[in-house]
Amino acid sequence: MRVIQHLAAIGLAMLAVTSLPARAQGAPPPGRPGPFGGPGGPGGPPDPAIGMAGRALHDLDFSRDQHQLIHELVRSRMDGELGSLARAFGEARHALEVKLWDPASTDQDIAAASEVVANRGAALEKGRRGLALEILAVLTETQREKFQELLAQIPEPPTGPPDRIR
């Protein structure tokens, strides 16, 4: 009976850890992909707070307290300044994209919109770095080493033109 309880506890812990990146993201904005791409599917953009590190964090073994603390860190940051920075960056990227495809836009319009994207991107990365340091402080030395190994194994995003235009 004790073995069954132990295995059940491990199973619940694994379920909790595997839901960390998705739960940290909250609901996607309307018209936007959910965690890991489409509504729950792979291939979408990384989480704005955790980025590619979400995949590596997903594969670590956390204690219940660690899981809870990391979840609280991500949630509080995304409900606060980091969430505002991520939204501002997304809005700037959208505005740049609209300008790029507007035949009335000038080179100066594109340069100005690009500068806004760069400035908001730098602010977002500064906020993400603060969250990263907080999360890393929660991990044990062994977990940090494993995390770095896992992070290094994540493939770079594909480059080049798409195979086809849909």
Backbone as a printed PyTorch tensor [residue, N CA C, xyz], in Angstrom:
tensor([[[  0.8350,  -1.1900,   0.0000],
         [  0.0000,   0.0000,   0.0000],
         [  0.8770,   1.2500,   0.0000]],

        [[  1.9550,   1.2220,   0.7560],
         [  2.8650,   2.3750,   0.8340],
         [  3.5120,   2.6440,  -0.5290]],

        [[  3.8260,   1.5960,  -1.2650],
         [  4.4380,   1.7370,  -2.5830],
         [  3.4590,   2.4100,  -3.5420]],

        [[  2.1950,   2.0160,  -3.4760],
         [  1.1790,   2.6030,  -4.3450],
         [  1.0220,   4.0880,  -4.0350]],

        [[  1.0090,   4.4450,  -2.7570],
         [  0.9000,   5.8530,  -2.3780],
         [  2.1100,   6.6340,  -2.8820]],

        [[  3.2880,   6.0360,  -2.7480],
         [  4.5110,   6.6930,  -3.1960],
         [  4.4750,   6.9140,  -4.7110]],

        [[  4.0650,   5.8950,  -5.4760],
         [  3.9880,   6.0230,  -6.9290],
         [  2.9350,   7.0480,  -7.3340]],

        [[  1.8130,   7.0730,  -6.6250],
         [  0.7730,   8.0610,  -6.9170],
         [  1.2930,   9.4730,  -6.6670]],

        [[  2.0410,   9.6560,  -5.5920],
         [  2.6160,  10.9700,  -5.2820],
         [  3.6010,  11.3980,  -6.3600]],

        [[  4.4100,  10.4720,  -6.8380],
         [  5.3640,  10.7840,  -7.8960],
         [  4.6130,  11.1660,  -9.1730]],

        [[  3.5710,  10.4110,  -9.4950],
         [  2.7730,  10.7130, -10.6860],
         [  2.1420,  12.0870, -10.6210]],

        [[  1.6010,  12.4490,  -9.4580],
         [  1.0000,  13.7720,  -9.3040],
         [  2.0530,  14.8680,  -9.4140]],

        [[  3.2200,  14.6230,  -8.8380],
         [  4.3020,  15.6070,  -8.9230],
         [  4.7310,  15.8090, -10.3740]],

        [[  4.8380,  14.7100, -11.1240],
         [  5.2290,  14.8220, -12.5290],
         [  4.1710,  15.5890, -13.3230]],

        [[  2.9220,  15.3290, -13.0340],
         [  1.8440,  16.0400, -13.7080],
         [  1.9190,  17.5340, -13.3960]],

        [[  2.1810,  17.8640, -12.1490],
         [  2.2750,  19.2670, -11.7570],
         [  3.4300,  19.9590, -12.4570]],

        [[  4.5810,  19.2980, -12.5250],
         [  5.7500,  19.9010, -13.1540],
         [  5.5350,  20.0640, -14.6520]],

        [[  4.9220,  19.0740, -15.2810],
         [  4.7190,  19.1800, -16.7280],
         [  3.7390,  20.2740, -17.0920]],

        [[  2.9090,  20.6830, -16.1630],
         [  1.9620,  21.7510, -16.4610],
         [  2.5370,  23.1260, -16.1500]],

        [[  3.7590,  23.2190, -15.6100],
         [  4.3420,  24.4980, -15.2130],
         [  4.3660,  25.5180, -16.3460]],

        [[  4.9560,  25.2220, -17.5100],
         [  4.9920,  26.2530, -18.5360],
         [  3.6100,  26.6810, -19.0050]],

        [[  2.7250,  25.7470, -19.1810],
         [  1.3870,  26.0900, -19.6580],
         [  0.6280,  26.8960, -18.6160]],

        [[  0.7220,  26.4980, -17.3620],
         [ -0.0040,  27.2100, -16.3140],
         [  0.5750,  28.5950, -16.1100]],

        [[  1.9030,  28.7420, -16.3020],
         [  2.5360,  30.0400, -16.1170],
         [  2.0720,  31.0350, -17.1690]],

        [[  1.6700,  30.5390, -18.3230],
         [  1.2780,  31.4180, -19.4030],
         [ -0.1200,  31.9780, -19.2230]],

        [[ -0.9810,  31.2590, -18.5550],
         [ -2.3630,  31.6810, -18.4640],
         [ -3.0450,  31.4670, -19.7980]],

        [[ -4.1980,  32.0190, -19.9780],
         [ -4.9280,  31.8530, -21.2330],
         [ -4.3180,  32.7550, -22.2980]],

        [[ -4.1880,  32.2520, -23.5150],
         [ -3.6480,  33.1000, -24.5680],
         [ -4.6560,  34.1760, -24.9480]],

        [[ -4.1540,  35.3210, -25.4460],
         [ -5.0780,  36.3500, -25.8980],
         [ -5.9170,  35.8220, -27.0560]],

        [[ -7.0980,  36.3870, -27.2480],
         [ -7.9350,  35.9280, -28.3550],
         [ -7.1790,  36.0310, -29.6810]],

        [[ -7.3110,  34.9880, -30.4940],
         [ -6.6610,  34.9850, -31.7930],
         [ -5.1940,  34.6450, -31.7500]],

        [[ -4.6520,  34.3510, -30.5760],
         [ -3.2370,  34.0270, -30.4420],
         [ -3.1020,  32.5570, -30.1060]],

        [[ -1.9670,  31.9390, -30.4840],
         [ -1.7740,  30.5200, -30.1720],
         [ -1.6410,  30.2990, -28.6820]],

        [[ -1.9980,  29.1090, -28.2490],
         [ -1.8480,  28.7300, -26.8590],
         [ -0.4330,  28.2650, -26.5810]],

        [[ -0.1900,  27.6790, -25.4070],
         [  1.1300,  27.2080, -25.0800],
         [  1.6120,  26.1980, -26.1120]],

        [[  2.8550,  26.2980, -26.4990],
         [  3.4870,  25.3810, -27.4460],
         [  2.8500,  25.4560, -28.8270]],

        [[  2.3160,  26.5790, -29.2240],
         [  1.7900,  26.7280, -30.5800],
         [  0.3070,  26.9530, -30.5840]],

        [[ -0.3770,  26.2380, -31.5060],
         [ -1.8260,  26.3540, -31.6110],
         [ -2.4600,  25.9770, -30.2960]],

        [[ -3.7300,  25.8970, -30.1980],
         [ -4.3480,  25.5970, -28.9100],
         [ -3.8190,  24.2910, -28.3340]],

        [[ -2.6570,  24.3900, -27.6940],
         [ -2.0400,  23.2310, -27.0660],
         [ -1.1190,  22.4540, -27.9740]],

        [[ -0.9480,  22.8570, -29.2320],
         [ -0.1090,  22.1180, -30.1720],
         [  1.3010,  22.6640, -30.2330]],

        [[  2.2610,  21.8610, -30.7100],
         [  3.6500,  22.3040, -30.7900],
         [  3.8750,  23.2670, -31.9500]],

        [[  4.9990,  23.9780, -31.8780],
         [  5.4390,  24.7850, -33.0040],
         [  5.2160,  26.2710, -32.8830]],

        [[  4.5940,  26.7330, -31.8330],
         [  4.3260,  28.1520, -31.7000],
         [  5.4730,  28.8830, -31.0330]],

        [[  5.2880,  30.1690, -30.8430],
         [  6.3410,  30.9590, -30.2160],
         [  6.5080,  30.5820, -28.7480]],

        [[  7.7140,  30.7780, -28.2210],
         [  7.9250,  30.4580, -26.8100],
         [  7.1630,  31.4280, -25.9010]],

        [[  6.9800,  31.0310, -24.6700],
         [  6.3440,  31.8600, -23.6590],
         [  7.1150,  33.1730, -23.5240]],

        [[  6.4280,  34.3270, -23.4460],
         [  7.1450,  35.5940, -23.3730],
         [  7.9540,  35.7820, -22.0940]],

        [[  7.5980,  35.1060, -21.0200],
         [  8.3310,  35.2600, -19.7640],
         [  9.5120,  34.3010, -19.6740]],

        [[  9.2770,  33.0530, -19.9720],
         [ 10.3000,  32.0300, -19.7720],
         [ 11.0600,  31.7430, -21.0560]],

        [[ 10.4360,  31.9580, -22.1900],
         [ 11.1020,  31.7180, -23.4600],
         [ 11.4230,  30.2490, -23.6620]],

        [[ 12.5180,  29.9840, -24.3390],
         [ 12.9280,  28.6220, -24.6480],
         [ 13.2740,  27.8300, -23.3850]],

        [[ 13.5660,  28.5180, -22.3150],
         [ 13.9130,  27.8310, -21.0650],
         [ 12.7440,  27.0120, -20.5270]],

        [[ 11.5320,  27.3170, -20.9580],
         [ 10.3650,  26.5650, -20.4990],
         [ 10.4880,  25.0870, -20.8120]],

        [[ 11.0530,  24.7800, -21.9840],
         [ 11.2410,  23.3760, -22.3510],
         [ 12.1990,  22.6800, -21.3870]],

        [[ 13.2960,  23.3520, -21.0500],
         [ 14.2820,  22.7610, -20.1480],
         [ 13.7240,  22.6610, -18.7290]],

        [[ 13.0310,  23.6830, -18.2680],
         [ 12.4390,  23.6350, -16.9300],
         [ 11.4310,  22.5030, -16.8240]],

        [[ 10.7040,  22.2780, -17.8960],
         [  9.6910,  21.2280, -17.9430],
         [ 10.2980,  19.8560, -17.6220]],

        [[ 11.5460,  19.6390, -18.0060],
         [ 12.1830,  18.3340, -17.8440],
         [ 12.9280,  18.1580, -16.5220]],

        [[ 12.9030,  19.1620, -15.6640],
         [ 13.5740,  19.0410, -14.3610],
         [ 12.6400,  18.4310, -13.3230]],

        [[ 13.2300,  17.7980, -12.3360],
         [ 12.4630,  17.2480, -11.2150],
         [ 12.4500,  18.2880, -10.1020]],

        [[ 11.2710,  18.8380,  -9.8310],
         [ 11.1170,  19.8400,  -8.7900],
         [ 10.4440,  19.2380,  -7.5670]],

        [[ 10.7770,  19.8060,  -6.4070],
         [  9.9920,  19.4910,  -5.2180],
         [  8.6760,  20.2600,  -5.3400]],

        [[  7.7200,  19.8970,  -4.5380],
         [  6.4350,  20.6010,  -4.5510],
         [  6.6350,  22.0870,  -4.2270]],

        [[  7.4940,  22.3680,  -3.2390],
         [  7.7480,  23.7620,  -2.8770],
         [  8.3970,  24.5380,  -4.0190]],

        [[  9.3570,  23.9050,  -4.7150],
         [ 10.0000,  24.5670,  -5.8470],
         [  8.9860,  24.8610,  -6.9490]],

        [[  8.1810,  23.8810,  -7.2540],
         [  7.1690,  24.0640,  -8.2980],
         [  6.2490,  25.2300,  -7.9410]],

        [[  5.7760,  25.2350,  -6.7230],
         [  4.8700,  26.2940,  -6.2710],
         [  5.5510,  27.6610,  -6.3550]],

        [[  6.8000,  27.7450,  -5.9060],
         [  7.5050,  29.0200,  -5.8940],
         [  7.7550,  29.5180,  -7.3180]],

        [[  8.1820,  28.6400,  -8.2100],
         [  8.4220,  29.0480,  -9.5930],
         [  7.1200,  29.5130, -10.2380]],

        [[  6.0670,  28.7690, -10.0070],
         [  4.7640,  29.1620, -10.5460],
         [  4.3770,  30.5510, -10.0330]],

        [[  4.5530,  30.7980,  -8.7510],
         [  4.2080,  32.1020,  -8.1670],
         [  5.0840,  33.2150,  -8.7360]],

        [[  6.3820,  32.9220,  -8.9370],
         [  7.2800,  33.9270,  -9.5140],
         [  6.8240,  34.3280, -10.9150]],

        [[  6.5510,  33.3300, -11.7470],
         [  6.1410,  33.6130, -13.1240],
         [  4.8080,  34.3490, -13.1320]],

        [[  3.8650,  33.8600, -12.3710],
         [  2.5380,  34.4830, -12.3440],
         [  2.6300,  35.9400, -11.8620]],

        [[  3.3590,  36.1850, -10.7780],
         [  3.4140,  37.5610, -10.2600],
         [  4.1280,  38.4920, -11.2280]],

        [[  5.1740,  38.0230, -11.8830],
         [  5.8790,  38.8450, -12.8590],
         [  4.9980,  39.1200, -14.0820]],

        [[  4.2860,  38.0980, -14.5720],
         [  3.4440,  38.2940, -15.7500],
         [  2.1980,  39.1150, -15.4210]],

        [[  1.7220,  39.0490, -14.1840],
         [  0.6040,  39.8920, -13.7820],
         [  1.0550,  41.3310, -13.5380]],

        [[  2.3590,  41.5310, -13.4440],
         [  2.9150,  42.8550, -13.1670],
         [  3.6770,  43.4200, -14.3480]],

        [[  4.8630,  43.9350, -14.0430],
         [  5.6550,  44.6670, -15.0300],
         [  6.0620,  43.8090, -16.2340]],

        [[  6.4520,  42.5670, -16.0100],
         [  6.8970,  41.7360, -17.1290],
         [  5.7660,  41.5040, -18.1290]],

        [[  4.5720,  41.3070, -17.6370],
         [  3.4320,  41.1600, -18.5340],
         [  3.1900,  42.4260, -19.3440]],

        [[  3.3110,  43.5690, -18.6940],
         [  3.1510,  44.8490, -19.4050],
         [  4.2300,  45.0200, -20.4660]],

        [[  5.4620,  44.6450, -20.1150],
         [  6.5600,  44.7510, -21.0810],
         [  6.3480,  43.8160, -22.2710]],

        [[  5.8700,  42.6060, -22.0060],
         [  5.6230,  41.6470, -23.0860],
         [  4.5160,  42.1560, -24.0130]],

        [[  3.4710,  42.7110, -23.4380],
         [  2.3850,  43.2480, -24.2610],
         [  2.8610,  44.4500, -25.0830]],

        [[  3.6490,  45.3280, -24.4610],
         [  4.1590,  46.5030, -25.1760],
         [  5.0690,  46.0860, -26.3320]],

        [[  5.8910,  45.0650, -26.1130],
         [  6.7550,  44.5690, -27.1760],
         [  5.9120,  43.9850, -28.3150]],

        [[  4.9190,  43.1940, -27.9760],
         [  4.0410,  42.6140, -28.9920],
         [  3.3260,  43.6860, -29.7990]],

        [[  2.8730,  44.7250, -29.1270],
         [  2.2020,  45.8240, -29.8190],
         [  3.1640,  46.5380, -30.7660]],

        [[  4.4070,  46.7310, -30.3180],
         [  5.4060,  47.3900, -31.1620],
         [  5.7350,  46.5300, -32.3820]],

        [[  5.8580,  45.2280, -32.1960],
         [  6.1230,  44.3280, -33.3200],
         [  4.9590,  44.3690, -34.3170]],

        [[  3.7490,  44.3900, -33.7920],
         [  2.5730,  44.4490, -34.6560],
         [  2.5670,  45.7580, -35.4530]],

        [[  2.8380,  46.8650, -34.7830],
         [  2.8580,  48.1640, -35.4630],
         [  3.9310,  48.1900, -36.5530]],

        [[  5.0950,  47.6120, -36.2740],
         [  6.1480,  47.5430, -37.2800],
         [  5.6990,  46.7010, -38.4750]],

        [[  5.0810,  45.5770, -38.2000],
         [  4.6170,  44.6980, -39.2820],
         [  3.6000,  45.4260, -40.1650]],

        [[  2.6970,  46.1750, -39.5640],
         [  1.7090,  46.9280, -40.3280],
         [  2.4130,  47.9640, -41.2000]],

        [[  3.4060,  48.6580, -40.6280],
         [  4.1490,  49.6730, -41.3900],
         [  4.9100,  49.0450, -42.5480]],

        [[  5.5120,  47.8710, -42.3050],
         [  6.2870,  47.2140, -43.3570],
         [  5.4480,  46.9350, -44.5940]],

        [[  4.2020,  46.5930, -44.3980],
         [  3.3380,  46.2000, -45.5040],
         [  2.4310,  47.3230, -45.9970]],

        [[  2.6310,  48.5210, -45.4630],
         [  1.8450,  49.6670, -45.8980],
         [  2.6190,  50.4010, -46.9980]],

        [[  2.0860,  50.4510, -48.2200],
         [  2.8220,  51.1040, -49.3040],
         [  3.0680,  52.5940, -49.0520]],

        [[  2.2940,  53.2010, -48.1600],
         [  2.4780,  54.6200, -47.8610],
         [  3.5820,  54.8720, -46.8400]],

        [[  4.0820,  53.8240, -46.1970],
         [  5.1320,  53.9970, -45.1870],
         [  6.4450,  54.4130, -45.8470]],

        [[  7.1350,  55.2980, -45.1560],
         [  8.4490,  55.7410, -45.6270],
         [  9.5440,  54.9630, -44.8960]],

        [[ 10.7560,  55.1070, -45.3770],
         [ 11.8950,  54.4820, -44.6890],
         [ 12.0290,  55.0240, -43.2630]],

        [[ 11.6980,  56.3060, -43.1000],
         [ 11.7490,  56.8980, -41.7620],
         [ 10.6850,  56.2870, -40.8500]],

        [[  9.5190,  55.9990, -41.3810],
         [  8.4620,  55.3420, -40.5990],
         [  8.9310,  53.9710, -40.1180]],

        [[  9.5430,  53.2240, -41.0310],
         [ 10.0320,  51.8830, -40.6970],
         [ 11.1450,  51.9760, -39.6610]],

        [[ 12.0630,  52.9250, -39.8320],
         [ 13.1740,  53.0940, -38.8880],
         [ 12.6520,  53.4660, -37.4960]],

        [[ 11.6680,  54.3560, -37.4520],
         [ 11.1060,  54.7690, -36.1570],
         [ 10.4050,  53.5910, -35.4710]],

        [[  9.6200,  52.8420, -36.2290],
         [  8.9230,  51.6830, -35.6550],
         [  9.9280,  50.6100, -35.2210]],

        [[ 10.9930,  50.4490, -35.9880],
         [ 12.0380,  49.4800, -35.6260],
         [ 12.7380,  49.8840, -34.3390]],

        [[ 12.9460,  51.1600, -34.1590],
         [ 13.5920,  51.6430, -32.9340],
         [ 12.7010,  51.3890, -31.7160]],

        [[ 11.4040,  51.5740, -31.8720],
         [ 10.4760,  51.2880, -30.7750],
         [ 10.5410,  49.8000, -30.4210]],

        [[ 10.5600,  48.9280, -31.4450],
         [ 10.6660,  47.4870, -31.1990],
         [ 11.9620,  47.1780, -30.4430]],

        [[ 13.0700,  47.7660, -30.8820],
         [ 14.3580,  47.5100, -30.2330],
         [ 14.3490,  47.9560, -28.7690]],

        [[ 13.8100,  49.1360, -28.5130],
         [ 13.7690,  49.6490, -27.1440],
         [ 12.8650,  48.8090, -26.2440]],

        [[ 11.7120,  48.4390, -26.7640],
         [ 10.7950,  47.6190, -25.9670],
         [ 11.3370,  46.1990, -25.7970]],

        [[ 12.0310,  45.6980, -26.8070],
         [ 12.6620,  44.3850, -26.7030],
         [ 13.7470,  44.3730, -25.6240]],

        [[ 14.5410,  45.4210, -25.5730],
         [ 15.5910,  45.5080, -24.5500],
         [ 14.9770,  45.5670, -23.1470]],

        [[ 13.9030,  46.3270, -22.9950],
         [ 13.2310,  46.4110, -21.6880],
         [ 12.6490,  45.0540, -21.3030]],

        [[ 12.0490,  44.3640, -22.2710],
         [ 11.4860,  43.0360, -21.9990],
         [ 12.5800,  42.0550, -21.5790]],

        [[ 13.7020,  42.0510, -22.2760],
         [ 14.7890,  41.1230, -21.9330],
         [ 15.3860,  41.4380, -20.5620]],

        [[ 15.4130,  42.6960, -20.1930],
         [ 15.8830,  43.0660, -18.8520],
         [ 14.9300,  42.4890, -17.7990]],

        [[ 13.6410,  42.6020, -18.0420],
         [ 12.6530,  42.0290, -17.1190],
         [ 12.7380,  40.5140, -17.0710]],

        [[ 12.9290,  39.8740, -18.2300],
         [ 13.0700,  38.4100, -18.2840],
         [ 14.3150,  37.9640, -17.5310]],

        [[ 15.3770,  38.7570, -17.6280],
         [ 16.6110,  38.4040, -16.9180],
         [ 16.3760,  38.4070, -15.4120]],

        [[ 15.6150,  39.3680, -14.9180],
         [ 15.2840,  39.3900, -13.4900],
         [ 14.5320,  38.1380, -13.0720]],

        [[ 13.5600,  37.7240, -13.8800],
         [ 12.8120,  36.4980, -13.5910],
         [ 13.7320,  35.2860, -13.6560]],

        [[ 14.6020,  35.2480, -14.6650],
         [ 15.5290,  34.1170, -14.8000],
         [ 16.3970,  33.9760, -13.5570]],

        [[ 16.9100,  35.0800, -13.0520],
         [ 17.7510,  35.0220, -11.8520],
         [ 16.9630,  34.5320, -10.6430]],

        [[ 15.6960,  34.9560, -10.5300],
         [ 14.8570,  34.4940,  -9.4290],
         [ 14.5950,  32.9900,  -9.5270]],

        [[ 14.2990,  32.5090, -10.7340],
         [ 14.0440,  31.0780, -10.9160],
         [ 15.3080,  30.2770, -10.6580]],

        [[ 16.4370,  30.7390, -11.1860],
         [ 17.7010,  30.0240, -10.9680],
         [ 18.0480,  29.9280,  -9.4860]],

        [[ 17.6740,  30.9320,  -8.7170],
         [ 17.9480,  30.9190,  -7.2790],
         [ 17.1350,  29.8490,  -6.5570]],

        [[ 16.0170,  29.4330,  -7.1390],
         [ 15.1680,  28.3980,  -6.5410],
         [ 15.7580,  26.9990,  -6.7750]],

        [[ 16.5160,  26.8480,  -7.8570],
         [ 17.0560,  25.5400,  -8.2190],
         [ 18.2760,  25.1740,  -7.3750]],

        [[ 18.4590,  23.8850,  -7.1630],
         [ 19.6800,  23.3950,  -6.5180],
         [ 20.8180,  23.4750,  -7.5330]],

        [[ 22.0410,  23.3300,  -7.0750],
         [ 23.1890,  23.3420,  -7.9870],
         [ 23.0630,  22.2300,  -9.0230]],

        [[ 22.6580,  21.0550,  -8.5990],
         [ 22.4790,  19.9310,  -9.5250],
         [ 21.4040,  20.2530, -10.5570]],

        [[ 20.3120,  20.8470, -10.1390],
         [ 19.2360,  21.2220, -11.0610],
         [ 19.7160,  22.2960, -12.0420]],

        [[ 20.5000,  23.2630, -11.5410],
         [ 21.0110,  24.3060, -12.4360],
         [ 21.9210,  23.7040, -13.5000]],

        [[ 22.7650,  22.7550, -13.1120],
         [ 23.6480,  22.1020, -14.0820],
         [ 22.8370,  21.3360, -15.1190]],

        [[ 21.8590,  20.5760, -14.6600],
         [ 21.0040,  19.8200, -15.5750],
         [ 20.2230,  20.7670, -16.4810]],

        [[ 19.7320,  21.8470, -15.9120],
         [ 18.9930,  22.8450, -16.6710],
         [ 19.8600,  23.4070, -17.8010]],

        [[ 21.1140,  23.7440, -17.4880],
         [ 22.0180,  24.2780, -18.5160],
         [ 22.2710,  23.2530, -19.6210]],

        [[ 22.4060,  21.9880, -19.2480],
         [ 22.5780,  20.9220, -20.2480],
         [ 21.3490,  20.8400, -21.1550]],

        [[ 20.1660,  20.8330, -20.5450],
         [ 18.9290,  20.7370, -21.3160],
         [ 18.7340,  21.9510, -22.2230]],

        [[ 19.0550,  23.1090, -21.7030],
         [ 18.8960,  24.3420, -22.4720],
         [ 19.8100,  24.3230, -23.7000]],

        [[ 21.0250,  23.8260, -23.5320],
         [ 21.9680,  23.7640, -24.6500],
         [ 21.5170,  22.7860, -25.7300]],

        [[ 20.6720,  21.8190, -25.3670],
         [ 20.2090,  20.8090, -26.3190],
         [ 18.9950,  21.2550, -27.1380]],

        [[ 18.3750,  22.3530, -26.7470],
         [ 17.1950,  22.8230, -27.4750],
         [ 17.6540,  23.3420, -28.8310]],

        [[ 17.0680,  22.8380, -29.9040],
         [ 17.5080,  23.2830, -31.2280],
         [ 17.1620,  24.7470, -31.4760]],

        [[ 17.9970,  25.3780, -32.2800],
         [ 17.7220,  26.7600, -32.6600],
         [ 16.4950,  26.7850, -33.5580]],

        [[ 15.7750,  27.9090, -33.5520],
         [ 14.6090,  28.0010, -34.4410],
         [ 15.0600,  27.9140, -35.8980]],

        [[ 14.2030,  27.4110, -36.7580],
         [ 14.5780,  27.3120, -38.1710],
         [ 14.7830,  28.6910, -38.7770]],

        [[ 15.6730,  28.7490, -39.7480],
         [ 15.9240,  30.0070, -40.4580],
         [ 15.6560,  29.7860, -41.9340]],

        [[ 15.6330,  30.8540, -42.6610],
         [ 15.4230,  30.7520, -44.0940],
         [ 13.9660,  30.9170, -44.4470]],

        [[ 13.7050,  30.8820, -45.7440],
         [ 12.3270,  31.1050, -46.1940],
         [ 11.4440,  29.9270, -45.8620]],

        [[ 10.1610,  30.1890, -45.6850],
         [  9.2370,  29.0720, -45.4540],
         [  9.1770,  28.1910, -46.6880]],

        [[  8.8100,  26.9410, -46.4830],
         [  8.7170,  26.0020, -47.6040],
         [  7.6610,  26.4260, -48.6090]],

        [[  6.6240,  27.0500, -48.1240],
         [  5.5600,  27.4550, -49.0320],
         [  4.7470,  28.5610, -48.3820]],

        [[  4.1010,  29.3080, -49.1940],
         [  3.1950,  30.3470, -48.7020],
         [  1.8010,  29.7710, -48.7180]],

        [[  1.1180,  29.9150, -47.6240],
         [ -0.2260,  29.3380, -47.5140],
         [ -1.2590,  30.2830, -48.0030]]])
